[in-house]
Amino acid sequence: MRRTTCIAAATWCCAVLATGATARASLTTSEAEEIRGYVAVEGHADRVRALVARPDLSADESAGAMTSALSGTAIDERRIAYLEDVVRNAPSTATRPVLAVATVRALLARADAIYAQHPADLDRAAGALSEIGRAYGFVAAEVSGADTVANGMTDGARADIGRALVDHIGRNAPVLKLDAKVPLAVAKLRAQVAISVYDAMPDGATRRVDAADKLGLAGPRRATMVETGILVLDASGSDERIADVRAALDRLPGAKVGTEAVFVGDEQATFRSRAPVVSAGDAVGPLGEAMSPWGGEADPPAVSARTWSLAHGLGVAAVARALDKRPGLRVQVDQDGGAPAVANVAAMLAVDPGRTIDVAAARLLAGKRETAAWLADALGALAVFAPAAGEHDGLVVPLGTASATRVVLEPTGAVSAFKLGVHAWRIDRDGSGASAIKRDGAPVTLSTLATARVAATDGASWSGAGLVFARLAGSPKVAIASGPRVRLVGSTVADSIITPAPGDDLTLDADLHLDGAPAGIIVRARPVGSTFQAISVLLMPGDPIHSAVLLAEGSGADTAVAPVDALPAAAMIHVHLVLKGLTLTGTVGTAPVSVTLPAELAHGDIGLRAYPGGTLEVVGWELHPPVPPPRKQGGGSAGTR
């Protein structure tokens, strides 16, 4: 009897031991509270590690413990540092992935809660944006950091984080799906999430397709990802920018090297990633003079502001990649002023090479030598990724709308000679930098530079092409060229210039082009102390441009004396004004002008004015007395005239 009982007891004991070996325990309520308390005070990281990474917990239980601990807790810099300590100082390579995945899931749950709290105003909630940004930065470090593998992060753990990110995107689809339009601040957060999903994907032949599937990409955005491996990210959610980005990448192929994503919206945006991410601006409208890097030496090229923004952002990346490959060129670039200046010229070459060369030459003629040196360096940087030299044209460097052929490289890697179109160019250097630019063997002159123009200068008076202007007030900069063509650049509200009127009564005809800020014509202008009084017939920037007639005091306190009219889109707007007595009539584009002047403006000169940041281009300036009315024919006595 006793023996039977012992056998039964032994059998029960073995069954209990066998069951215990496969059973999983859960954290007790007190253990969960212990984790919450330690995380709240950022203490006892070793105890948190021991509880969260217990081998008898499931992944969901470990994540649940951290999620509960971080629920309602602000994710500030100190807490992120504490969580980094918890994860990255794990006692073994086996526990680090467990802690990383659990903490990532908890931070994403915290981000979920913040999104729910700000369904419509997240871009205006600075604290919420910062919290989410810190959470995403931690997540990115776990899948993108160079030390993750060495510190025990496994491919399986990275894949788990990738799945957690995809689930997070699904829970917050209105803001995190890439086809949704969001504010720029939110777009930066979304971009980091998408980059981390891409980084979490294992390397392999299907990585691009798998990442595109996980991110739900479609259309041109998906095609770009699959074909080039580059993820295009922006705030618009549309495909509008994809073609622009691909065109810019084709013009600056060096920017593609190693790049995993292009973010369009803010050139200063930075992201944590396994491979480089290129950031570019997203300006709208035409490229005006205020934004044009060609400055006062040339008209802006007829491209959009976005084209330039993309070229500049990618130009920075292309030059950086080139200097990494050519240390000798880096030394030369540093001597000539640094990579940012060279990248700016590289982007200019990608948009309009002919205009860029003309401007470099024009500046050299004016004693400004640095742009010519940057031109030689930028050509050298672009040559790093050029195709192999051909049999007839030698080294060919694609430059956007054209290509430089027969390119000659100096030992430093900078370019000293090349051919563009029908002209052969040479950039000479001496010990102080670029000393001369020659075209077809002869030193250049301003008249040989097709797109260069006279630079606007300050002064008391300006003359040329049969015109004479004097400064009326402010600090205007003026250039006069054949045409006649007058350019006025404003920097203060008082900036104005005048020319003597042929009489109190006159007729004016001119074509006006506006860029940047209000500018236009002033009539019956007269000085008043350090400023002036006049009637201003101004063009007002916008879409569309408007015309306005103002009583101007030269201090910015202008008063409208006629309705403001919208004008049809046009490169140049024709102005026809007739002054007779105290009456001003005429047209600005299609808008009629009919104003009675105050008595104090019975006399005065005529001229131009521009607000700060405004540039006014005036072509075909013509002043003459008004045409007298035709004489009556017949019907009168012999003595009547």
FITIPA-502882 format. One record per residue (C-alpha): residue number from 1; residue in one letter; x, y, z. Coordinates in nm, 3 decimals. Layout:
<recs>
   num   residu        c1        c2        c3
   NUM        a         X         Y         Z
...
</recs>
This chain:
<recs>
   num   residu        c1        c2        c3
     1        m     0.000     0.000     0.000
     2        r     0.272     0.239     0.099
     3        r     0.465     0.155    -0.218
     4        t     0.165     0.230    -0.438
     5        t     0.116     0.565    -0.269
     6        c     0.479     0.656    -0.325
     7        i     0.462     0.570    -0.691
     8        a     0.147     0.781    -0.731
     9        a     0.305     1.073    -0.551
    10        a     0.615     1.054    -0.767
    11        t     0.404     1.050    -1.081
    12        w     0.208     1.360    -0.965
    13        c     0.527     1.540    -0.878
    14        c     0.676     1.476    -1.223
    15        a     0.356     1.599    -1.383
    16        v     0.371     1.917    -1.179
    17        l     0.737     1.972    -1.272
    18        a     0.663     1.909    -1.639
    19        t     0.371     2.151    -1.633
    20        g     0.578     2.414    -1.453
    21        a     0.852     2.395    -1.717
    22        t     0.614     2.508    -1.993
    23        a     0.389     2.748    -1.799
    24        r     0.434     3.124    -1.839
    25        a     0.390     3.358    -1.549
    26        s     0.266     3.716    -1.556
    27        l     0.383     4.017    -1.366
    28        t     0.200     4.061    -1.042
    29        t     0.017     4.383    -0.976
    30        s     0.288     4.488    -0.732
    31        e     0.562     4.417    -0.988
    32        a     0.381     4.622    -1.254
    33        e     0.347     4.907    -1.004
    34        e     0.713     4.870    -0.917
    35        i     0.806     4.923    -1.285
    36        r     0.572     5.220    -1.311
    37        g     0.719     5.379    -1.001
    38        y     1.081     5.333    -1.107
    39        v     1.013     5.474    -1.456
    40        a     0.829     5.771    -1.305
    41        v     1.128     5.867    -1.089
    42        e     1.385     5.747    -1.346
    43        g     1.553     5.516    -1.099
    44        h     1.662     5.156    -1.050
    45        a     1.710     5.082    -1.419
    46        d     1.856     4.743    -1.327
    47        r     1.536     4.637    -1.152
    48        v     1.323     4.753    -1.449
    49        r     1.544     4.548    -1.682
    50        a     1.509     4.241    -1.463
    51        l     1.129     4.262    -1.451
    52        v     1.055     4.361    -1.812
    53        a     1.299     4.112    -1.968
    54        r     1.194     3.819    -1.754
    55        p     1.219     3.506    -1.972
    56        d     0.879     3.379    -1.860
    57        l     0.697     3.686    -2.003
    58        s     0.558     3.706    -2.353
    59        a     0.654     3.995    -2.581
    60        d     0.306     4.143    -2.531
    61        e     0.340     4.124    -2.153
    62        s     0.681     4.294    -2.156
    63        a     0.548     4.567    -2.387
    64        g     0.236     4.603    -2.173
    65        a     0.442     4.660    -1.862
    66        m     0.641     4.941    -2.029
    67        t     0.329     5.087    -2.193
    68        s     0.158     5.109    -1.856
    69        a     0.468     5.269    -1.704
    70        l     0.485     5.538    -1.974
    71        s     0.110     5.604    -1.995
    72        g     0.048     5.970    -1.924
    73        t     0.418     6.033    -1.865
    74        a     0.586     6.319    -2.049
    75        i     0.861     6.204    -2.283
    76        d     1.124     6.465    -2.205
    77        e     1.499     6.453    -2.260
    78        r     1.569     6.305    -1.916
    79        r     1.319     6.025    -1.963
    80        i     1.462     5.937    -2.303
    81        a     1.809     5.921    -2.147
    82        y     1.671     5.693    -1.876
    83        l     1.506     5.463    -2.131
    84        e     1.830     5.450    -2.329
    85        d     2.005     5.339    -2.011
    86        v     1.742     5.070    -1.951
    87        v     1.780     4.927    -2.301
    88        r     2.142     4.980    -2.395
    89        n     2.294     4.868    -2.067
    90        a     2.111     4.536    -2.075
    91        p     2.302     4.266    -1.887
    92        s     2.310     4.030    -2.186
    93        t     2.266     4.024    -2.562
    94        a     1.959     3.809    -2.507
    95        t     1.775     4.070    -2.302
    96        r     1.859     4.378    -2.507
    97        p     1.621     4.297    -2.797
    98        v     1.341     4.221    -2.550
    99        l     1.390     4.555    -2.373
   100        a     1.423     4.744    -2.703
   101        v     1.103     4.606    -2.856
   102        a     0.904     4.654    -2.534
   103        t     1.022     5.014    -2.493
   104        v     0.959     5.098    -2.859
   105        r     0.604     4.965    -2.840
   106        a     0.545     5.165    -2.522
   107        l     0.674     5.487    -2.682
   108        l     0.456     5.433    -2.988
   109        a     0.156     5.382    -2.760
   110        r     0.241     5.713    -2.593
   111        a     0.257     5.876    -2.937
   112        d    -0.085     5.723    -3.018
   113        a    -0.227     5.897    -2.711
   114        i    -0.077     6.233    -2.809
   115        y    -0.218     6.208    -3.162
   116        a    -0.561     6.136    -3.009
   117        q    -0.531     6.444    -2.787
   118        h    -0.453     6.672    -3.085
   119        p    -0.670     6.563    -3.378
   120        a    -0.664     6.904    -3.546
   121        d    -0.401     7.122    -3.382
   122        l    -0.090     6.906    -3.351
   123        d     0.119     7.143    -3.565
   124        r     0.044     7.421    -3.314
   125        a     0.117     7.211    -3.005
   126        a     0.491     7.251    -2.963
   127        g     0.515     7.030    -2.657
   128        a     0.328     6.745    -2.824
   129        l     0.546     6.769    -3.136
   130        s     0.859     6.754    -2.923
   131        e     0.737     6.449    -2.730
   132        i     0.655     6.256    -3.044
   133        g     0.983     6.362    -3.201
   134        r     1.181     6.228    -2.905
   135        a     0.989     5.902    -2.913
   136        y     1.054     5.859    -3.285
   137        g     1.420     5.945    -3.236
   138        f     1.454     5.665    -2.983
   139        v     1.281     5.421    -3.218
   140        a     1.502     5.526    -3.511
   141        a     1.814     5.468    -3.304
   142        e     1.710     5.107    -3.242
   143        v     1.673     5.027    -3.613
   144        s     1.910     5.278    -3.770
   145        g     2.196     5.325    -3.526
   146        a     2.533     5.190    -3.632
   147        d     2.583     5.027    -3.292
   148        t     2.259     4.830    -3.276
   149        v     2.396     4.503    -3.415
   150        a     2.713     4.521    -3.209
   151        n     2.505     4.578    -2.898
   152        g     2.285     4.276    -2.952
   153        m     1.994     4.397    -3.166
   154        t     1.887     4.105    -3.386
   155        d     1.721     4.103    -3.726
   156        g     1.418     3.953    -3.556
   157        a     1.396     4.240    -3.307
   158        r     1.433     4.496    -3.586
   159        a     1.155     4.320    -3.776
   160        d     0.936     4.333    -3.463
   161        i     0.997     4.707    -3.438
   162        g     0.914     4.744    -3.808
   163        r     0.581     4.567    -3.752
   164        a     0.510     4.789    -3.452
   165        l     0.576     5.096    -3.667
   166        v     0.346     4.974    -3.944
   167        d     0.071     4.909    -3.688
   168        h     0.132     5.258    -3.546
   169        i     0.091     5.409    -3.893
   170        g    -0.235     5.219    -3.937
   171        r    -0.371     5.347    -3.606
   172        n    -0.289     5.706    -3.708
   173        a    -0.350     5.684    -4.082
   174        p    -0.500     6.037    -4.122
   175        v    -0.160     6.189    -4.040
   176        l     0.096     5.910    -4.093
   177        k    -0.007     5.765    -4.428
   178        l     0.212     5.921    -4.695
   179        d    -0.083     6.006    -4.920
   180        a    -0.237     6.238    -4.658
   181        k    -0.184     6.613    -4.667
   182        v    -0.047     6.737    -4.336
   183        p     0.125     7.050    -4.196
   184        l     0.501     7.064    -4.245
   185        a     0.577     7.006    -3.876
   186        v     0.373     6.685    -3.882
   187        a     0.527     6.583    -4.216
   188        k     0.871     6.579    -4.051
   189        l     0.747     6.336    -3.787
   190        r     0.582     6.121    -4.051
   191        a     0.901     6.117    -4.255
   192        q     1.099     5.984    -3.959
   193        v     0.848     5.703    -3.911
   194        a     0.863     5.606    -4.280
   195        i     1.244     5.612    -4.279
   196        s     1.251     5.388    -3.971
   197        v     1.015     5.139    -4.136
   198        y     1.251     5.129    -4.435
   199        d     1.552     5.086    -4.206
   200        a     1.384     4.803    -4.018
   201        m     1.350     4.598    -4.337
   202        p     1.616     4.328    -4.379
   203        d     1.863     4.368    -4.662
   204        g     1.787     4.161    -4.969
   205        a     1.663     4.163    -5.325
   206        t     1.303     4.239    -5.223
   207        r     1.377     4.511    -4.963
   208        r     1.250     4.798    -5.179
   209        v     0.928     4.621    -5.274
   210        d     0.868     4.501    -4.919
   211        a     0.918     4.852    -4.780
   212        a     0.686     4.998    -5.043
   213        d     0.421     4.741    -4.947
   214        k     0.455     4.807    -4.574
   215        l     0.425     5.183    -4.630
   216        g     0.129     5.146    -4.865
   217        l     0.301     5.331    -5.148
   218        a     0.129     5.361    -5.485
   219        g     0.173     5.535    -5.819
   220        p     0.485     5.746    -5.892
   221        r     0.596     5.741    -5.527
   222        r     0.602     5.360    -5.531
   223        a     0.770     5.351    -5.872
   224        t     1.047     5.584    -5.750
   225        m     1.102     5.369    -5.442
   226        v     1.115     5.041    -5.636
   227        e     1.326     5.171    -5.926
   228        t     1.575     5.388    -5.738
   229        g     1.554     5.274    -5.377
   230        i     1.480     5.634    -5.275
   231        l     1.179     5.720    -5.061
   232        v     1.029     6.061    -5.149
   233        l     0.866     6.231    -4.851
   234        d     0.678     6.560    -4.823
   235        a     0.377     6.728    -4.664
   236        s     0.148     6.738    -4.968
   237        g     0.053     6.371    -4.985
   238        s     0.020     6.406    -5.363
   239        d     0.238     6.287    -5.648
   240        e     0.299     6.645    -5.766
   241        r     0.657     6.664    -5.641
   242        i     0.773     6.318    -5.745
   243        a     0.854     6.414    -6.105
   244        d     1.033     6.728    -5.984
   245        v     1.248     6.524    -5.745
   246        r     1.338     6.267    -6.011
   247        a     1.430     6.541    -6.258
   248        a     1.653     6.707    -5.996
   249        l     1.819     6.373    -5.914
   250        d     1.890     6.317    -6.283
   251        r     2.057     6.661    -6.301
   252        l     2.264     6.594    -5.988
   253        p     2.339     6.221    -5.995
   254        g     2.588     6.248    -5.712
   255        a     2.297     6.316    -5.478
   256        k     2.167     5.963    -5.546
   257        v     2.480     5.794    -5.416
   258        g     2.388     5.604    -5.100
   259        t     2.073     5.813    -5.049
   260        e     1.771     5.633    -4.904
   261        a     1.521     5.921    -4.889
   262        v     1.455     6.276    -5.010
   263        f     1.245     6.500    -4.786
   264        v     1.085     6.798    -4.962
   265        g     0.972     7.084    -4.741
   266        d     1.260     7.208    -4.528
   267        e     1.626     7.201    -4.630
   268        q     1.731     7.216    -4.265
   269        a     1.530     6.909    -4.163
   270        t     1.739     6.623    -4.021
   271        f     1.651     6.259    -3.966
   272        r     1.806     5.953    -3.804
   273        s     1.866     5.686    -4.066
   274        r     2.092     5.402    -4.177
   275        a     2.183     5.584    -4.500
   276        p     2.185     5.955    -4.596
   277        v     1.859     6.147    -4.625
   278        v     1.861     6.457    -4.848
   279        s     1.642     6.750    -4.740
   280        a     1.528     7.024    -4.977
   281        g     1.298     7.324    -4.963
   282        d     0.955     7.344    -5.124
   283        a     0.914     7.704    -5.241
   284        v     0.615     7.797    -5.456
   285        g     0.568     8.026    -5.754
   286        p     0.824     8.147    -6.007
   287        l     1.187     8.202    -5.910
   288        g     1.196     8.574    -5.843
   289        e     1.489     8.806    -5.802
   290        a     1.472     8.799    -5.422
   291        m     1.535     8.423    -5.416
   292        s     1.759     8.399    -5.721
   293        p     2.122     8.303    -5.647
   294        w     2.222     8.465    -5.979
   295        g     2.166     8.797    -5.801
   296        g     2.182     9.132    -5.971
   297        e     2.417     9.015    -6.245
   298        a     2.149     8.826    -6.442
   299        d     1.775     8.793    -6.472
   300        p     1.643     8.490    -6.282
   301        p     1.598     8.190    -6.513
   302        a     1.242     8.105    -6.614
   303        v     1.204     7.819    -6.367
   304        s     0.989     7.761    -6.061
   305        a     1.110     7.839    -5.713
   306        r     1.065     7.470    -5.631
   307        t     1.307     7.374    -5.908
   308        w     1.571     7.588    -5.744
   309        s     1.488     7.464    -5.392
   310        l     1.526     7.101    -5.498
   311        a     1.845     7.172    -5.691
   312        h     2.000     7.345    -5.392
   313        g     1.914     7.070    -5.146
   314        l     2.042     6.800    -5.380
   315        g     2.345     7.012    -5.474
   316        v     2.455     7.013    -5.111
   317        a     2.433     6.632    -5.107
   318        a     2.607     6.589    -5.445
   319        v     2.904     6.804    -5.344
   320        a     2.931     6.629    -5.007
   321        r     2.946     6.287    -5.178
   322        a     3.206     6.417    -5.427
   323        l     3.432     6.557    -5.156
   324        d     3.413     6.226    -4.971
   325        k     3.554     6.057    -5.282
   326        r     3.812     6.327    -5.370
   327        p     4.009     6.442    -5.063
   328        g     4.229     6.664    -5.280
   329        l     3.925     6.850    -5.408
   330        r     3.807     6.895    -5.050
   331        v     4.132     7.074    -4.967
   332        q     4.085     7.305    -5.267
   333        v     3.721     7.374    -5.176
   334        d     3.815     7.458    -4.819
   335        q     4.078     7.703    -4.947
   336        d     3.825     7.867    -5.180
   337        g     3.558     7.931    -4.917
   338        g     3.395     7.602    -4.826
   339        a     3.149     7.342    -4.944
   340        p     2.826     7.547    -4.898
   341        a     2.935     7.808    -5.153
   342        v     3.049     7.540    -5.400
   343        a     2.722     7.347    -5.352
   344        n     2.528     7.664    -5.431
   345        v     2.712     7.703    -5.763
   346        a     2.672     7.331    -5.839
   347        a     2.295     7.373    -5.802
   348        m     2.304     7.682    -6.026
   349        l     2.487     7.480    -6.292
   350        a     2.221     7.210    -6.269
   351        v     1.946     7.465    -6.334
   352        d     2.106     7.700    -6.589
   353        p     2.474     7.643    -6.671
   354        g     2.508     7.924    -6.927
   355        r     2.368     8.187    -6.693
   356        t     2.589     8.059    -6.410
   357        i     2.907     8.090    -6.614
   358        d     2.808     8.440    -6.730
   359        v     2.746     8.552    -6.372
   360        a     3.078     8.410    -6.249
   361        a     3.255     8.597    -6.530
   362        a     3.063     8.921    -6.467
   363        r     3.149     8.909    -6.097
   364        l     3.514     8.847    -6.180
   365        l     3.511     9.155    -6.405
   366        a     3.371     9.351    -6.110
   367        g     3.660     9.237    -5.890
   368        k     3.470     8.958    -5.711
   369        r     3.694     8.657    -5.771
   370        e     3.541     8.397    -5.544
   371        t     3.250     8.289    -5.767
   372        a     3.486     8.191    -6.050
   373        a     3.682     7.970    -5.808
   374        w     3.359     7.813    -5.684
   375        l     3.261     7.751    -6.046
   376        a     3.584     7.557    -6.108
   377        d     3.533     7.358    -5.787
   378        a     3.164     7.288    -5.855
   379        l     3.242     7.159    -6.203
   380        g     3.507     6.936    -6.048
   381        a     3.258     6.802    -5.791
   382        l     3.001     6.726    -6.061
   383        a     3.271     6.557    -6.270
   384        v     3.324     6.299    -5.994
   385        f     3.002     6.124    -6.096
   386        a     3.024     6.197    -6.469
   387        p     3.029     5.910    -6.721
   388        a     3.363     5.785    -6.849
   389        a     3.544     6.005    -7.099
   390        g     3.439     5.953    -7.460
   391        e     3.664     5.917    -7.761
   392        h     3.573     6.252    -7.919
   393        d     3.428     6.479    -7.649
   394        g     3.659     6.370    -7.368
   395        l     3.521     6.394    -7.015
   396        v     3.154     6.501    -7.031
   397        v     2.981     6.654    -6.728
   398        p     2.598     6.672    -6.751
   399        l     2.479     7.017    -6.644
   400        g     2.102     7.011    -6.639
   401        t     1.989     7.147    -6.974
   402        a     2.331     7.099    -7.138
   403        s     2.662     6.920    -7.091
   404        a     3.016     7.043    -7.053
   405        t     3.250     6.853    -7.285
   406        r     3.629     6.830    -7.314
   407        v     3.650     6.893    -6.941
   408        v     4.006     6.935    -6.809
   409        l     4.074     6.851    -6.445
   410        e     4.357     6.997    -6.243
   411        p     4.551     6.774    -5.998
   412        t     4.330     6.913    -5.719
   413        g     4.017     6.786    -5.896
   414        a     3.892     7.134    -5.987
   415        v     3.816     7.212    -6.352
   416        s     4.035     7.452    -6.548
   417        a     3.885     7.421    -6.899
   418        f     3.570     7.295    -7.069
   419        k     3.344     7.348    -7.366
   420        l     2.978     7.443    -7.335
   421        g     2.782     7.471    -7.657
   422        v     2.999     7.634    -7.922
   423        h     3.230     7.813    -7.679
   424        a     3.548     7.693    -7.510
   425        w     3.601     7.832    -7.159
   426        r     3.909     7.850    -6.938
   427        i     3.940     7.946    -6.571
   428        d     4.287     8.068    -6.475
   429        r     4.410     8.073    -6.116
   430        d     4.696     8.237    -5.934
   431        g     4.803     8.223    -5.573
   432        s     4.499     8.425    -5.465
   433        g     4.234     8.222    -5.647
   434        a     4.067     8.265    -5.984
   435        s     4.239     8.538    -6.185
   436        a     4.068     8.529    -6.524
   437        i     3.794     8.366    -6.729
   438        k     3.854     8.334    -7.101
   439        r     3.611     8.242    -7.376
   440        d     3.752     8.101    -7.699
   441        g     4.097     8.213    -7.590
   442        a     4.009     8.578    -7.525
   443        p     3.936     8.749    -7.191
   444        v     3.562     8.795    -7.144
   445        t     3.393     9.135    -7.150
   446        l     3.047     9.218    -7.024
   447        s     2.922     9.257    -7.382
   448        t     3.019     8.895    -7.462
   449        l     2.813     8.753    -7.173
   450        a     2.469     8.688    -7.317
   451        t     2.270     8.673    -6.993
   452        a     2.473     8.908    -6.772
   453        r     2.341     9.250    -6.688
   454        v     2.466     9.564    -6.523
   455        a     2.464     9.533    -6.145
   456        a     2.241     9.769    -5.946
   457        t     2.442    10.014    -5.736
   458        d     2.364    10.275    -5.475
   459        g     2.449    10.638    -5.530
   460        a     2.310    10.989    -5.569
   461        s     2.241    10.969    -5.943
   462        w     2.244    10.723    -6.233
   463        s     2.254    10.773    -6.607
   464        g     2.261    10.565    -6.921
   465        a     2.069    10.484    -7.240
   466        g     1.962    10.850    -7.259
   467        l     1.806    10.852    -6.911
   468        v     1.909    11.035    -6.595
   469        f     1.771    10.955    -6.249
   470        a     1.852    11.105    -5.909
   471        r     1.790    10.970    -5.564
   472        l     1.474    11.119    -5.412
   473        a     1.476    10.941    -5.076
   474        g     1.593    10.626    -4.901
   475        s     1.877    10.400    -5.016
   476        p     1.777    10.280    -5.362
   477        k     2.003    10.069    -5.584
   478        v     1.970    10.130    -5.958
   479        a     2.099     9.991    -6.285
   480        i     2.035    10.142    -6.628
   481        a     2.104     9.949    -6.948
   482        s     2.021     9.981    -7.315
   483        g     1.659     9.938    -7.407
   484        p     1.622    10.160    -7.211
   485        r     1.597     9.924    -6.917
   486        v     1.591    10.047    -6.557
   487        r     1.611     9.824    -6.250
   488        l     1.533     9.958    -5.904
   489        v     1.603     9.751    -5.592
   490        g     1.436     9.866    -5.271
   491        s     1.560     9.822    -4.914
   492        t     1.351    10.083    -4.724
   493        v     0.996    10.214    -4.764
   494        a     1.138    10.548    -4.878
   495        d     1.352    10.412    -5.164
   496        s     1.270    10.623    -5.468
   497        i     1.434    10.789    -5.768
   498        i     1.314    11.073    -5.994
   499        t     1.384    11.219    -6.335
   500        p     1.291    11.573    -6.444
   501        a     0.941    11.593    -6.590
   502        p     0.907    11.764    -6.931
   503        g     0.636    11.978    -6.771
   504        d     0.352    11.955    -6.524
   505        d     0.145    11.788    -6.793
   506        l     0.291    11.476    -6.952
   507        t     0.233    11.124    -7.084
   508        l     0.428    10.819    -6.964
   509        d     0.451    10.475    -7.124
   510        a     0.653    10.185    -6.981
   511        d     0.649     9.809    -6.929
   512        l     0.692     9.696    -6.569
   513        h     0.797     9.367    -6.412
   514        l     0.764     9.324    -6.035
   515        d     0.946     9.089    -5.802
   516        g     0.930     9.050    -5.426
   517        a     0.746     9.351    -5.282
   518        p     0.528     9.646    -5.398
   519        a     0.692     9.881    -5.646
   520        g     0.591    10.113    -5.928
   521        i     0.578    10.469    -6.062
   522        i     0.550    10.792    -5.867
   523        v     0.411    11.114    -6.019
   524        r     0.431    11.475    -5.904
   525        a     0.694    11.363    -5.657
   526        r     0.842    11.625    -5.429
   527        p     1.084    11.597    -5.136
   528        v     0.946    11.648    -4.785
   529        g     1.227    11.651    -4.530
   530        s     1.406    11.315    -4.548
   531        t     1.118    11.155    -4.736
   532        f     0.876    11.257    -5.012
   533        q     0.515    11.311    -5.114
   534        a     0.372    11.179    -5.441
   535        i     0.103    10.974    -5.604
   536        s     0.220    10.611    -5.632
   537        v     0.090    10.383    -5.906
   538        l     0.205    10.052    -5.763
   539        l     0.205     9.686    -5.856
   540        m     0.126     9.468    -5.555
   541        p     0.272     9.111    -5.553
   542        g     0.043     8.812    -5.524
   543        d    -0.150     8.565    -5.730
   544        p    -0.281     8.758    -5.911
   545        i    -0.081     9.081    -5.907
   546        h    -0.290     9.387    -5.820
   547        s    -0.256     9.752    -5.912
   548        a    -0.311    10.029    -5.660
   549        v    -0.305    10.409    -5.670
   550        l    -0.188    10.556    -5.340
   551        l    -0.121    10.896    -5.191
   552        a     0.235    10.827    -5.076
   553        e     0.423    10.995    -4.796
   554        g     0.741    10.790    -4.832
   555        s     0.709    10.659    -4.477
   556        g     0.494    10.355    -4.548
   557        a     0.176    10.539    -4.445
   558        d     0.027    10.524    -4.796
   559        t    -0.344    10.585    -4.851
   560        a    -0.546    10.430    -5.133
   561        v    -0.718    10.692    -5.350
   562        a    -0.873    10.449    -5.599
   563        p    -1.000    10.089    -5.602
   564        v    -0.739     9.811    -5.605
   565        d    -0.765     9.603    -5.924
   566        a    -0.654     9.247    -6.002
   567        l    -0.447     9.211    -6.319
   568        p    -0.426     8.922    -6.566
   569        a    -0.106     8.720    -6.541
   570        a     0.170     8.863    -6.761
   571        a     0.549     8.876    -6.759
   572        m     0.542     9.252    -6.822
   573        i     0.260     9.493    -6.741
   574        h     0.220     9.798    -6.962
   575        v     0.152    10.130    -6.789
   576        h     0.010    10.431    -6.973
   577        l    -0.038    10.744    -6.761
   578        v    -0.156    11.092    -6.858
   579        l    -0.108    11.387    -6.621
   580        k    -0.302    11.705    -6.697
   581        g    -0.353    11.966    -6.431
   582        l    -0.466    11.784    -6.118
   583        t    -0.603    11.487    -6.313
   584        l    -0.426    11.154    -6.355
   585        t    -0.575    10.908    -6.603
   586        g    -0.457    10.605    -6.796
   587        t    -0.426    10.229    -6.752
   588        v    -0.215     9.979    -6.560
   589        g    -0.243     9.662    -6.761
   590        t    -0.618     9.624    -6.799
   591        a    -0.704     9.837    -6.495
   592        p    -0.820    10.196    -6.554
   593        v    -0.670    10.487    -6.362
   594        s    -0.866    10.805    -6.288
   595        v    -0.760    11.014    -5.989
   596        t    -0.780    11.379    -5.886
   597        l    -0.455    11.491    -5.723
   598        p    -0.443    11.712    -5.413
   599        a    -0.360    12.077    -5.472
   600        e    -0.017    12.043    -5.313
   601        l     0.082    11.805    -5.595
   602        a     0.021    12.055    -5.873
   603        h     0.394    12.036    -5.954
   604        g     0.661    11.772    -5.917
   605        d     0.885    11.521    -6.093
   606        i     0.821    11.165    -6.202
   607        g     1.006    10.852    -6.101
   608        l     1.008    10.506    -5.948
   609        r     0.983    10.358    -5.599
   610        a     1.021    10.011    -5.445
   611        y     0.935     9.875    -5.103
   612        p     1.195     9.673    -4.906
   613        g     1.271     9.348    -5.086
   614        g     1.107     9.470    -5.405
   615        t     1.275     9.482    -5.744
   616        l     1.116     9.676    -6.027
   617        e     1.226     9.620    -6.385
   618        v     1.117     9.898    -6.625
   619        v     1.153     9.856    -7.001
   620        g     1.086    10.117    -7.272
   621        w     1.054    10.422    -7.045
   622        e     0.905    10.708    -7.253
   623        l     0.814    11.056    -7.129
   624        h     0.664    11.330    -7.344
   625        p     0.413    11.614    -7.321
   626        p     0.051    11.506    -7.368
   627        v    -0.071    11.494    -7.724
   628        p    -0.280    11.808    -7.786
   629        p    -0.640    11.756    -7.892
   630        p    -0.698    11.769    -8.270
   631        r    -0.794    12.110    -8.414
   632        k    -1.153    12.149    -8.518
   633        q    -1.203    12.143    -8.892
   634        g    -1.447    12.386    -9.058
   635        g    -1.770    12.535    -8.921
   636        g    -1.600    12.844    -8.773
   637        s    -1.549    13.200    -8.891
   638        a    -1.229    13.305    -9.055
   639        g    -1.119    13.472    -8.735
   640        t    -1.175    13.169    -8.517
   641        r    -0.882    12.944    -8.440
</recs>
